[in-house]
Amino acid sequence: MDTTLQDPLVGQVLDGRYRVEARIAVGGMATVYRAVDTRLDRVLALKVMHPALAADGSFVERFIREAKSVARLAHPNVVGVFDQGTDGGYVYLAMEYVAGCTLRDVLRERGALQPRAALDILEPVLAALGAAHRAGFVHRDMKPENVLIGDDGRVKVADFGLVRAVDAVTSTTGSVLGTVSYLAPEQIEQGTADTRADVYACGVVLYEMLTGAKPHSGENAAQILYAHLHEGVPAPSAAVPGLAVELDELVASATARNPDARPYDAVGLLAQAREARAALDDGQLDAMPPQAVPAAGTSGSEDRTSVIPRAVATPPRGSAPTAAAAPLPAEQDPVNRTSRLTMPPPGPAPARARGGRPRLVLNGRRGLVAALAAVLLVLGVGAGVWYINSGQFTHVPAVIGQSESAAKKRLEDAGLSVKKVDRRYSDTVKRGTVIETDPETGARVRGNASVTVVVSRGPEMVKVPDVTGKPLDDAKKALADAGLTPGAVTEEFNEDTDQGAVVSTDPAAGSPRRADTAVALVVSKGAPVEVPGVVGDSVEDATSSLKDAGLEVQIAPEQVNSPQEAGSIAAQSAAEGARLAKGDTVTLTVSKGPRMITVPKVTGEKADQAKKDLEKAGFKVNVDHGFPFLSDEIASQSVKAGDQAPEGSTITIKTKGL
């Protein structure tokens, strides 16, 4: 009994061309089917958008536009797009069919992978992304579910550029789209995604392959988003002792929280991955992590001549052929499965009449009753098996990212009831939007089960506490305790508030603000202190004057020449009359006395020229015009030419008179 018969599309022909044979996987955006192209007689994967999304014209337009762009991206490690179209209310993509499994299936079956296997998968993924990045595409949603591994060992990347509008594990805050465990910090914080966001996601995928677990965990999506923003991805060797340091460095480079610190695109990360591989020996490449689960029937060693190890290339037990779509959740059995009933061995061949037709030989009424009982028994067993395995169970539909009313309706349509609605603050999910469900999306539950829905209350609003008059450290702690972030600190003089205590905040006390909002603080410098003038004073007198004013004193290590006497104060770092805070430091520079300069000859020169020459040499000049004034020519100078005088001292020059 094929459970896909319950799907109305199975058995239909879409667009007069694609015959739908079986359902492969169900995702938050679309359902994927195995189909046959009746024109070209080839098997392909048909991705059909959910009707609720197909009703959104803008989403469909974007879906079609990006599908056309990706169809032009030809690369051996990218799942190809063959065709796109609509048939009534169905919007579909015809894509390359990849028989095999996803990397998620492999990790679920095998746990952690050996470094060689992890690199064998990572490198073709990076090659595919690198080609896309150089062509101007960004994947935006790299994760193990979108890495396909064919039965022949080929690795392909699916869902290129097809941004999800709704997904069971997808953040849908504004333009931030993607599985939360693989979102780069800038996608969460700014809603932007460039090639470096794909690099970050690949680093997380590599960590998961090496350790068998995601780097960040939490009870809900908001906790994981917070970890991506504020915590670095740990070194894989912390979970797998003995792992090569080159692999730690590769993960660290790809998952740097600052996008500028990552390789610019997948091509750069691919080069680093190849360098890391070249630096490892066979023992390091084939080291078996403790989290690994050996494949059935193997001794743990791998065939090193294979690009992808056999344990990876072989699909996990019970997996269905996989195409470019998100697989079913871990708890859900593949939908493309047939339940078989064990029948008793055949008895003797029935007797035949002369005409060649089989003849049922019954021993009267008892034979007829026995035959009917056997038929009813078989039908009853079949119905019972169906009821036990499928009929009484369903799966929690994806409602994350939907409004509360839409989520309730979808759950009720699935035969489930809403047990209760919890509300939780969220800085990343829009108010009134579903954050998570319990049981989680895809969980296998009874058809009449109850589901708890968690709805976002939007960013948590807190009131700014009154911290005026508190010491700065105490004020910062009070803000942090209230869920706010201490911001910039400035200082100002304030005679009414103790030095070092908070004068005011911005926003003001009592203002409602979102959690983690930065609050600026103004801190008092106390009453201002007016700096006394001490230039020319002795060091002892200058120090005493400054300390009496409430200031600290520091003597500069080097002395300078100045007009002041040797040993007195030549300069002070704060000018006389400047306003400083109590306890501030004033630096004093001690004089070595004036510098002696040779006096130039200026007699015989005109007064203006003589004054310029003396000032240029470093002297002050006093011009004495003789009486009666007979000439502007300098007749004498107070210090003879060639003698030395202190720099800055005054030289008197006299013009001719009687």
C-alpha positions as CSV (number, residue, x, y, z in Angstrom):
1,M,0.0,0.0,0.0
2,D,1.8,3.2,-1.2
3,T,1.2,6.1,1.1
4,T,1.8,8.6,-1.7
5,L,-1.7,7.6,-3.0
6,Q,-3.0,10.0,-0.4
7,D,-1.4,12.9,-2.3
8,P,-3.8,14.3,-4.9
9,L,-0.9,15.1,-7.4
10,V,0.4,11.5,-7.6
11,G,-0.7,10.0,-10.8
12,Q,-1.6,13.3,-12.5
13,V,0.2,14.9,-15.5
14,L,1.2,18.5,-14.9
15,D,1.2,20.9,-17.9
16,G,0.4,18.0,-20.2
17,R,4.0,16.8,-19.8
18,Y,5.2,15.8,-16.4
19,R,3.6,12.6,-14.9
20,V,3.9,12.6,-11.1
21,E,4.9,9.2,-9.9
22,A,5.7,9.5,-6.2
23,R,6.2,12.1,-3.4
24,I,9.8,12.3,-2.3
25,A,9.9,15.0,0.3
26,V,7.9,17.8,1.9
27,G,9.4,21.2,2.9
28,G,8.2,24.5,4.2
29,M,8.0,26.0,0.7
30,A,7.2,23.1,-1.6
31,T,6.7,19.4,-2.1
32,V,9.1,17.4,-4.2
33,Y,7.9,14.6,-6.4
34,R,9.6,12.0,-8.6
35,A,8.2,12.5,-12.1
36,V,8.7,11.5,-15.7
37,D,9.0,13.9,-18.5
38,T,6.8,12.2,-21.1
39,R,8.2,14.2,-24.0
40,L,11.9,13.3,-23.3
41,D,11.2,10.1,-21.4
42,R,13.5,10.9,-18.5
43,V,13.1,10.9,-14.7
44,L,13.3,14.2,-13.0
45,A,12.4,15.9,-9.8
46,L,9.3,18.1,-9.8
47,K,9.2,20.8,-7.1
48,V,5.7,22.1,-6.6
49,M,5.1,25.2,-4.5
50,H,2.6,24.9,-1.7
51,P,-0.8,26.4,-2.8
52,A,-0.7,29.0,0.0
53,L,2.5,30.4,-1.3
54,A,1.4,30.1,-4.9
55,A,-1.3,32.6,-4.1
56,D,1.3,35.3,-3.4
57,G,1.9,36.9,-6.7
58,S,5.1,38.7,-5.6
59,F,6.6,35.6,-4.2
60,V,5.8,33.6,-7.4
61,E,7.3,36.3,-9.5
62,R,10.5,36.3,-7.5
63,F,10.5,32.4,-7.5
64,I,10.3,32.4,-11.3
65,R,12.8,35.2,-11.9
66,E,15.5,33.5,-9.7
67,A,14.7,30.1,-11.1
68,K,15.5,31.4,-14.6
69,S,18.7,32.9,-13.4
70,V,19.9,29.7,-11.7
71,A,19.0,27.7,-14.8
72,R,21.8,29.5,-16.6
73,L,24.3,28.4,-13.9
74,A,25.8,25.2,-15.4
75,H,28.2,23.4,-13.0
76,P,28.6,19.7,-12.3
77,N,28.1,20.2,-8.6
78,V,24.9,22.3,-8.9
79,V,21.5,20.6,-9.2
80,G,20.3,21.7,-12.7
81,V,17.0,23.4,-13.4
82,F,15.3,22.2,-16.6
83,D,12.0,23.9,-16.7
84,Q,9.5,26.1,-14.9
85,G,5.8,26.5,-15.3
86,T,2.3,26.7,-13.9
87,D,-0.7,24.4,-14.3
88,G,-3.9,25.9,-12.7
89,G,-3.0,26.6,-9.1
90,Y,0.3,24.7,-9.2
91,V,3.6,26.5,-9.7
92,Y,6.5,24.1,-10.3
93,L,10.1,23.6,-11.2
94,A,11.4,20.7,-13.2
95,M,14.9,19.8,-11.9
96,E,17.6,17.2,-12.1
97,Y,16.8,14.1,-10.2
98,V,19.6,12.9,-7.9
99,A,19.2,9.4,-6.6
100,G,20.9,9.1,-3.2
101,C,20.6,11.0,0.0
102,T,21.3,14.4,1.7
103,L,24.2,15.2,3.9
104,R,21.7,15.5,6.7
105,D,20.8,11.9,6.2
106,V,24.5,11.0,6.3
107,L,25.0,12.9,9.6
108,R,21.9,11.4,11.1
109,E,23.1,7.9,10.2
110,R,26.8,8.3,10.8
111,G,27.2,11.1,13.4
112,A,30.6,12.8,12.8
113,L,32.7,12.1,9.7
114,Q,36.4,11.5,9.3
115,P,38.3,14.6,8.1
116,R,38.9,13.0,4.7
117,A,35.2,12.4,4.2
118,A,34.3,15.9,5.4
119,L,36.8,17.5,3.0
120,D,35.6,15.3,0.2
121,I,32.1,16.7,0.7
122,L,33.2,20.3,1.5
123,E,35.4,20.8,-1.6
124,P,32.7,20.2,-4.3
125,V,30.2,22.2,-2.3
126,L,32.7,25.1,-2.3
127,A,33.4,24.6,-6.0
128,A,29.6,24.9,-6.7
129,L,29.3,28.0,-4.5
130,G,32.4,29.5,-5.9
131,A,31.0,29.3,-9.5
132,A,27.8,30.8,-8.2
133,H,29.6,33.6,-6.4
134,R,31.6,34.5,-9.4
135,A,28.4,34.6,-11.5
136,G,26.7,37.0,-9.0
137,F,24.6,34.5,-7.0
138,V,24.3,34.1,-3.3
139,H,22.8,30.8,-2.0
140,R,21.5,32.3,1.4
141,D,20.5,29.0,2.8
142,M,23.5,26.6,2.9
143,K,22.8,23.6,5.2
144,P,23.2,19.8,5.1
145,E,19.7,19.4,3.8
146,N,20.7,21.2,0.6
147,V,23.8,19.1,0.0
148,L,22.9,16.0,-2.1
149,I,25.1,12.9,-2.3
150,G,24.3,10.7,-5.2
151,D,24.6,6.9,-5.2
152,D,27.6,7.4,-7.5
153,G,29.3,9.6,-4.9
154,R,28.7,12.9,-6.7
155,V,28.1,15.9,-4.5
156,K,25.6,18.5,-5.6
157,V,24.2,21.7,-4.1
158,A,20.5,22.3,-4.3
159,D,18.1,25.3,-3.9
160,F,20.5,27.9,-5.4
161,G,19.1,31.3,-5.0
162,L,15.5,30.1,-4.2
163,V,14.8,32.1,-1.0
164,R,12.3,30.5,1.3
165,A,9.3,32.5,2.4
166,V,8.2,30.0,5.1
167,D,10.2,27.2,6.5
168,A,9.9,25.1,9.6
169,V,13.4,26.1,10.7
170,T,13.8,29.4,8.9
171,S,14.0,32.8,10.4
172,T,11.7,35.2,8.6
173,T,12.4,38.5,10.2
174,G,12.2,41.1,7.5
175,S,14.7,40.1,4.9
176,V,16.6,37.7,7.2
177,L,16.0,34.3,5.6
178,G,17.8,31.0,6.2
179,T,18.1,28.2,8.7
180,V,18.9,29.8,12.1
181,S,21.8,27.3,12.9
182,Y,23.7,28.5,9.8
183,L,22.9,32.2,9.7
184,A,25.8,34.6,9.6
185,P,25.8,37.4,12.3
186,E,25.2,40.1,9.6
187,Q,22.2,38.2,8.3
188,I,20.7,38.3,11.8
189,E,21.7,41.8,12.7
190,Q,21.3,43.6,9.4
191,G,19.3,41.3,7.2
192,T,22.0,41.3,4.5
193,A,23.6,38.4,2.9
194,D,26.5,38.4,0.5
195,T,29.0,35.7,-0.5
196,R,30.6,35.8,2.9
197,A,27.3,34.7,4.5
198,D,27.6,31.5,2.4
199,V,31.2,31.1,3.6
200,Y,30.0,31.3,7.2
201,A,27.3,28.7,6.6
202,C,29.9,26.3,5.0
203,G,32.1,26.8,8.1
204,V,29.2,25.7,10.3
205,V,28.5,22.7,8.1
206,L,32.2,21.7,8.3
207,Y,32.1,21.9,12.1
208,E,29.0,19.7,12.1
209,M,30.6,17.1,9.8
210,L,33.7,17.0,12.0
211,T,31.9,16.8,15.3
212,G,28.4,15.5,14.6
213,A,26.7,18.4,16.2
214,K,25.9,22.1,15.5
215,P,28.2,24.6,17.2
216,H,25.3,26.5,18.9
217,S,22.3,25.1,20.6
218,G,19.4,26.5,22.5
219,E,15.8,25.9,23.6
220,N,14.5,28.2,20.8
221,A,15.6,30.0,17.7
222,A,16.2,33.3,19.5
223,Q,18.8,31.7,21.8
224,I,20.7,30.3,18.7
225,L,20.5,33.7,17.0
226,Y,21.9,35.3,20.1
227,A,24.8,32.8,20.2
228,H,25.7,33.5,16.6
229,L,25.8,37.3,17.4
230,H,27.8,37.1,20.6
231,E,29.7,33.8,20.6
232,G,32.3,32.5,18.2
233,V,32.1,29.0,16.7
234,P,34.2,26.8,19.0
235,A,37.2,24.9,17.7
236,P,36.1,21.4,16.5
237,S,39.0,19.9,18.4
238,A,37.3,20.9,21.7
239,A,34.7,18.2,20.8
240,V,37.0,15.9,18.9
241,P,40.3,15.6,20.9
242,G,43.3,15.2,18.6
243,L,41.7,16.9,15.6
244,A,44.4,18.6,13.4
245,V,44.9,22.3,14.2
246,E,44.6,23.1,10.5
247,L,40.9,22.0,10.6
248,D,40.4,24.3,13.6
249,E,41.9,27.2,11.7
250,L,39.8,26.4,8.6
251,V,36.6,26.5,10.7
252,A,37.7,29.7,12.5
253,S,38.5,31.5,9.3
254,A,35.1,30.6,7.7
255,T,33.1,31.5,10.8
256,A,34.7,34.7,11.9
257,R,31.9,36.9,13.3
258,N,33.4,39.9,11.4
259,P,32.6,39.2,7.7
260,D,35.7,41.2,6.7
261,A,37.8,38.5,8.5
262,R,36.4,35.7,6.4
263,P,37.5,34.6,2.9
264,Y,35.6,36.9,0.5
265,D,33.9,34.1,-1.3
266,A,33.8,30.3,-1.6
267,V,36.7,30.3,-4.0
268,G,38.9,31.7,-1.3
269,L,37.6,29.2,1.3
270,L,38.2,26.4,-1.2
271,A,41.8,27.4,-1.5
272,Q,42.2,27.3,2.3
273,A,40.5,23.9,2.4
274,R,42.9,22.5,-0.1
275,E,45.9,23.9,1.8
276,A,44.6,22.4,5.0
277,R,44.2,19.0,3.3
278,A,47.7,19.2,1.9
279,A,49.1,19.8,5.4
280,L,47.5,16.7,6.9
281,D,48.9,13.2,6.7
282,D,46.8,10.0,6.2
283,G,46.6,9.3,9.9
284,Q,45.1,12.8,10.5
285,L,42.7,12.5,7.5
286,D,41.4,9.1,8.4
287,A,41.2,9.6,12.2
288,M,37.8,8.3,13.4
289,P,36.0,10.8,15.7
290,P,34.5,9.3,18.8
291,Q,31.1,10.7,17.8
292,A,31.1,8.6,14.6
293,V,28.8,5.6,14.2
294,P,30.5,2.9,12.0
295,A,28.6,1.9,8.9
296,A,27.0,-1.5,9.0
297,G,29.2,-4.2,7.5
298,T,32.4,-2.1,7.5
299,S,35.5,-2.3,9.6
300,G,35.8,1.5,9.9
301,S,38.5,1.8,7.2
302,E,37.6,3.7,4.0
303,D,38.6,3.3,0.4
304,R,41.0,6.2,-0.1
305,T,40.8,6.0,-3.9
306,S,37.2,7.2,-3.8
307,V,36.4,10.8,-3.9
308,I,33.6,10.3,-1.4
309,P,34.0,7.4,1.1
310,R,31.7,4.5,0.5
311,A,30.1,5.0,3.9
312,V,29.0,8.5,2.7
313,A,28.2,7.7,-0.9
314,T,25.8,4.9,0.2
315,P,22.5,6.3,1.2
316,P,21.3,5.6,4.8
317,R,19.1,2.6,5.4
318,G,15.5,3.3,4.6
319,S,16.2,6.6,2.7
320,A,14.3,7.5,-0.4
321,P,15.9,8.9,-3.6
322,T,16.5,12.5,-2.9
323,A,16.3,15.5,-5.2
324,A,16.7,19.2,-4.8
325,A,14.4,19.7,-1.8
326,A,14.4,19.7,1.9
327,P,14.0,16.2,3.3
328,L,11.4,15.1,5.7
329,P,12.1,15.7,9.4
330,A,14.2,13.2,11.2
331,E,11.2,11.6,13.0
332,Q,9.2,11.2,9.8
333,D,9.4,8.1,7.7
334,P,10.0,8.7,4.0
335,V,6.7,9.1,2.3
336,N,7.7,7.1,-0.8
337,R,7.4,3.7,0.9
338,T,5.3,0.6,0.4
339,S,4.0,-1.5,3.3
340,R,4.2,-5.2,2.6
341,L,2.1,-8.0,4.1
342,T,3.6,-11.4,4.4
343,M,1.3,-13.9,2.7
344,P,1.2,-17.6,3.3
345,P,3.1,-19.9,0.8
346,P,0.9,-20.8,-2.2
347,G,-0.9,-24.1,-2.0
348,P,-1.5,-26.6,-4.8
349,A,-2.5,-25.1,-8.1
350,P,-6.3,-24.9,-8.5
351,A,-7.9,-27.5,-10.7
352,R,-8.7,-26.3,-14.2
353,A,-11.7,-27.1,-16.3
354,R,-11.4,-28.3,-19.7
355,G,-11.7,-24.8,-21.1
356,G,-8.5,-23.9,-19.3
357,R,-10.0,-21.6,-16.7
358,P,-9.2,-22.1,-13.0
359,R,-11.9,-23.8,-11.1
360,L,-12.5,-23.1,-7.4
361,V,-13.2,-26.3,-5.6
362,L,-15.2,-25.7,-2.4
363,N,-16.6,-28.3,-0.1
364,G,-20.1,-27.0,0.2
365,R,-21.1,-24.1,2.4
366,R,-18.1,-24.6,4.7
367,G,-15.7,-24.0,1.9
368,L,-17.4,-20.8,0.8
369,V,-17.4,-19.5,4.4
370,A,-13.7,-20.3,4.8
371,A,-12.8,-18.5,1.6
372,L,-14.7,-15.4,2.7
373,A,-13.1,-15.5,6.1
374,A,-9.7,-15.7,4.5
375,V,-10.4,-12.7,2.3
376,L,-11.7,-10.7,5.3
377,L,-8.7,-11.7,7.4
378,V,-6.3,-10.4,4.8
379,L,-8.2,-7.2,4.4
380,G,-8.5,-6.8,8.2
381,V,-4.7,-7.4,8.7
382,G,-3.9,-4.9,6.0
383,A,-6.2,-2.2,7.5
384,G,-4.8,-2.9,10.9
385,V,-1.2,-2.5,9.7
386,W,-2.1,0.7,7.9
387,Y,-3.9,2.1,11.0
388,I,-1.0,1.2,13.4
389,N,1.7,2.5,11.1
390,S,0.1,5.5,9.4
391,G,-3.6,5.9,9.8
392,Q,-3.7,7.1,13.4
393,F,-0.6,9.4,13.1
394,T,0.1,12.7,11.4
395,H,2.9,15.2,11.4
396,V,3.0,18.7,12.9
397,P,2.8,21.1,9.9
398,A,5.2,24.0,9.5
399,V,3.7,27.1,10.9
400,I,6.8,29.0,12.1
401,G,6.8,32.5,10.6
402,Q,3.0,32.5,10.2
403,S,0.5,34.7,12.1
404,E,-1.2,33.3,15.1
405,S,-4.6,32.9,13.3
406,A,-3.1,31.3,10.2
407,A,-1.1,28.9,12.3
408,K,-4.2,27.8,14.3
409,K,-6.1,27.3,11.1
410,R,-3.3,25.2,9.5
411,L,-3.0,23.0,12.6
412,E,-6.8,22.5,12.8
413,D,-6.9,21.6,9.1
414,A,-4.3,18.9,9.9
415,G,-6.6,17.5,12.5
416,L,-4.7,18.9,15.5
417,S,-5.9,21.3,18.2
418,V,-4.1,24.2,19.8
419,K,-3.5,23.3,23.4
420,K,-2.4,26.8,24.4
421,V,-0.7,29.8,23.1
422,D,2.5,31.0,24.9
423,R,3.9,34.5,24.3
424,R,7.5,35.3,24.4
425,Y,9.6,38.4,23.8
426,S,11.8,38.2,20.6
427,D,14.2,40.8,19.2
428,T,14.3,38.9,15.8
429,V,10.7,37.7,15.1
430,K,7.9,40.1,14.3
431,R,5.2,40.6,16.9
432,G,2.3,38.2,16.4
433,T,4.4,35.7,14.4
434,V,4.9,32.1,15.5
435,I,8.4,31.4,16.9
436,E,8.1,27.7,17.6
437,T,5.7,24.8,18.4
438,D,5.7,22.0,20.9
439,P,5.8,19.3,19.5
440,E,8.2,20.8,16.9
441,T,7.6,21.0,13.2
442,G,7.5,17.6,11.5
443,A,7.1,15.6,14.8
444,R,5.0,12.4,14.4
445,V,1.9,12.7,16.6
446,R,-1.5,11.2,16.9
447,G,-4.1,12.6,14.6
448,N,-6.0,14.3,17.5
449,A,-3.0,15.6,19.4
450,S,-2.7,19.0,20.9
451,V,0.0,21.5,20.0
452,T,1.4,24.5,22.0
453,V,2.1,27.5,19.9
454,V,4.7,30.1,20.9
455,V,4.0,33.5,19.5
456,S,6.4,36.5,19.5
457,R,5.5,39.5,21.7
458,G,8.1,41.5,19.7
459,P,11.1,43.2,21.3
460,E,10.9,43.3,25.0
461,M,10.4,46.9,26.3
462,V,12.1,48.0,29.5
463,K,12.1,51.3,31.4
464,V,15.4,53.1,31.9
465,P,16.2,53.0,35.6
466,D,17.0,56.1,37.6
467,V,20.8,56.0,38.2
468,T,21.4,59.6,38.9
469,G,23.7,60.2,41.8
470,K,25.1,56.6,41.7
471,P,28.8,55.8,41.1
472,L,29.5,55.0,37.5
473,D,30.2,51.3,38.1
474,D,26.9,50.9,40.1
475,A,25.0,52.7,37.4
476,K,26.3,50.4,34.7
477,K,25.3,47.3,36.7
478,A,21.8,48.7,37.3
479,L,21.4,49.2,33.5
480,A,22.6,45.7,32.7
481,D,20.3,44.2,35.4
482,A,17.4,46.0,33.7
483,G,18.3,44.5,30.3
484,L,19.9,47.6,28.9
485,T,23.5,48.2,27.6
486,P,25.7,51.0,29.1
487,G,26.6,53.3,26.3
488,A,29.0,56.2,25.8
489,V,30.2,58.0,29.0
490,T,30.9,61.8,28.9
491,E,31.9,64.1,31.8
492,E,30.9,67.5,32.8
493,F,31.4,69.9,35.8
494,N,28.6,69.8,38.3
495,E,28.7,71.4,41.7
496,D,25.6,69.5,42.9
497,T,26.7,65.9,42.1
498,D,29.7,64.2,43.6
499,Q,32.6,63.6,41.4
500,G,32.4,60.2,39.6
501,A,28.6,60.0,40.1
502,V,26.0,60.0,37.3
503,V,24.4,63.3,36.5
504,S,21.9,62.2,33.8
505,T,21.2,59.5,31.2
506,D,20.1,59.5,27.6
507,P,17.3,58.3,27.3
508,A,16.1,59.8,30.5
509,A,15.1,57.7,33.5
510,G,11.6,56.1,33.0
511,S,11.8,56.1,29.2
512,P,10.6,52.8,27.7
513,R,13.2,51.2,25.4
514,R,13.9,47.8,23.8
515,A,16.0,45.4,25.6
516,D,19.7,45.8,25.0
517,T,19.3,49.5,24.0
518,A,22.4,51.5,24.7
519,V,22.0,54.2,27.4
520,A,24.5,57.1,27.4
521,L,25.8,58.3,30.7
522,V,26.9,61.8,31.8
523,V,29.2,61.7,34.8
524,S,30.1,64.6,37.2
525,K,33.6,65.9,37.3
526,G,32.6,67.8,40.5
527,A,33.0,71.5,41.1
528,P,35.6,73.0,38.7
529,V,39.0,74.0,40.1
530,E,40.6,77.2,38.7
531,V,44.3,76.6,37.9
532,P,46.7,79.2,39.5
533,G,49.6,80.7,37.5
534,V,53.0,79.4,38.7
535,V,55.3,80.2,35.8
536,G,58.4,81.9,37.3
537,D,57.8,80.4,40.7
538,S,60.2,78.0,42.4
539,V,59.3,74.3,42.1
540,E,58.4,74.1,45.8
541,D,56.1,77.2,45.7
542,A,54.4,76.1,42.4
543,T,53.8,72.6,43.8
544,S,52.3,74.0,47.0
545,S,50.0,76.4,45.1
546,L,48.6,73.7,42.9
547,K,48.0,71.2,45.7
548,D,46.3,73.8,47.8
549,A,43.9,74.2,44.8
550,G,43.1,70.5,44.9
551,L,45.3,69.5,41.9
552,E,48.0,66.9,41.5
553,V,51.5,67.9,40.3
554,Q,53.9,66.1,38.0
555,I,57.3,67.4,37.1
556,A,58.4,66.9,33.5
557,P,61.6,64.8,33.2
558,E,63.3,67.3,30.9
559,Q,64.2,70.9,31.5
560,V,64.1,73.6,28.9
561,N,65.7,76.9,28.2
562,S,63.4,79.9,28.9
563,P,63.5,83.5,29.9
564,Q,62.8,82.3,33.5
565,E,65.7,81.8,35.9
566,A,67.3,78.4,36.1
567,G,65.4,76.2,38.6
568,S,62.1,78.1,38.3
569,I,59.0,77.0,36.5
570,A,59.3,77.6,32.7
571,A,55.8,76.3,31.7
572,Q,52.6,74.6,33.1
573,S,50.4,72.1,31.1
574,A,47.2,73.9,32.1
575,A,47.2,77.6,31.5
576,E,46.5,80.0,34.4
577,G,42.7,80.3,34.9
578,A,41.8,77.0,33.2
579,R,39.1,74.9,34.8
580,L,40.0,71.4,35.8
581,A,38.4,68.7,38.0
582,K,39.6,68.2,41.5
583,G,42.4,65.6,41.4
584,D,43.4,66.3,37.9
585,T,47.2,66.5,37.2
586,V,49.1,69.6,36.1
587,T,52.6,69.0,34.6
588,L,55.3,71.5,35.4
589,T,58.4,72.1,33.2
590,V,61.5,73.5,35.0
591,S,63.7,76.1,33.3
592,K,67.4,75.7,32.6
593,G,67.6,79.5,32.4
594,P,67.8,81.6,29.2
595,R,69.9,80.6,26.2
596,M,72.9,83.0,25.5
597,I,72.9,84.4,22.0
598,T,75.6,86.4,20.2
599,V,74.4,89.9,19.5
600,P,74.6,90.9,15.8
601,K,76.0,94.3,14.6
602,V,73.2,96.7,13.6
603,T,75.0,100.1,13.8
604,G,74.9,101.9,10.5
605,E,71.6,100.1,9.5
606,K,68.3,101.8,9.2
607,A,66.1,101.5,12.4
608,D,63.5,99.1,10.8
609,Q,66.1,96.8,9.4
610,A,68.1,96.7,12.7
611,K,65.0,95.9,14.7
612,K,64.2,92.9,12.3
613,D,67.8,91.6,12.6
614,L,67.7,91.7,16.4
615,E,64.3,90.1,16.7
616,K,65.3,87.4,14.3
617,A,68.3,86.6,16.6
618,G,65.9,86.2,19.5
619,F,65.9,89.5,21.3
620,K,63.4,92.1,22.2
621,V,64.2,95.6,20.8
622,N,63.7,99.1,22.1
623,V,64.3,101.9,19.6
624,D,65.5,105.3,21.0
625,H,65.3,108.1,18.5
626,G,68.0,110.7,19.1
627,F,67.0,114.3,19.8
628,P,66.7,116.3,17.8
629,F,66.0,113.6,15.1
630,L,68.5,113.9,12.4
631,S,68.6,110.5,10.8
632,D,67.0,107.0,10.9
633,E,70.5,105.4,10.9
634,I,71.5,103.5,14.0
635,A,74.3,105.2,15.8
636,S,74.7,102.8,18.8
637,Q,73.4,99.6,20.4
638,S,73.2,98.8,24.2
639,V,75.1,95.5,23.8
640,K,78.1,95.5,21.6
641,A,78.2,93.4,18.5
642,G,79.8,90.0,19.2
643,D,78.9,90.0,22.9
644,Q,76.4,87.5,24.2
645,A,73.1,88.3,25.9
646,P,70.2,86.1,27.3
647,E,67.6,85.0,24.7
648,G,64.6,87.2,25.0
649,S,66.4,90.1,26.7
650,T,65.9,93.6,25.5
651,I,68.5,95.5,23.4
652,T,68.2,99.2,23.0
653,I,69.3,100.8,19.7
654,K,69.7,104.6,19.2
655,T,69.4,106.7,16.1
656,K,71.7,109.7,15.3
657,G,71.1,113.0,17.1
658,L,73.1,115.8,18.4
